Amino acid sequence: MSGWTFITNHAVVLSLVTKNPSLTALEIATMVGITERAVRRVIADLSAAGYISKKRVGRGVRYSISKDLTLRHESHREIVIGDLLKALGWERRQ
């Protein structure tokens, strides 16, 4: 898809790993339409900021989301990541 979108690659990657925490960077790259290297940069950004954490499971990685952190932009600091993810189709499990 060419042109602009409302949701950044960071939000799309976060949404995908929330829905399926065992996705590989290559699988995410294919779904998002960006390179695997770009996905790894996004994951590194999200991890460094505390939004996700990674745990080795066998030969793969499983992601966990810190759904109570707020969005980064100062105009939206009252919104938690869990609410954004819910709007993107993720249902919070009780």
Beta strands, then each sheet from edge to edge (+ up, - down):
strand 1: 52-57
strand 2: 60-65
sheet 1: 1+ 2-
end
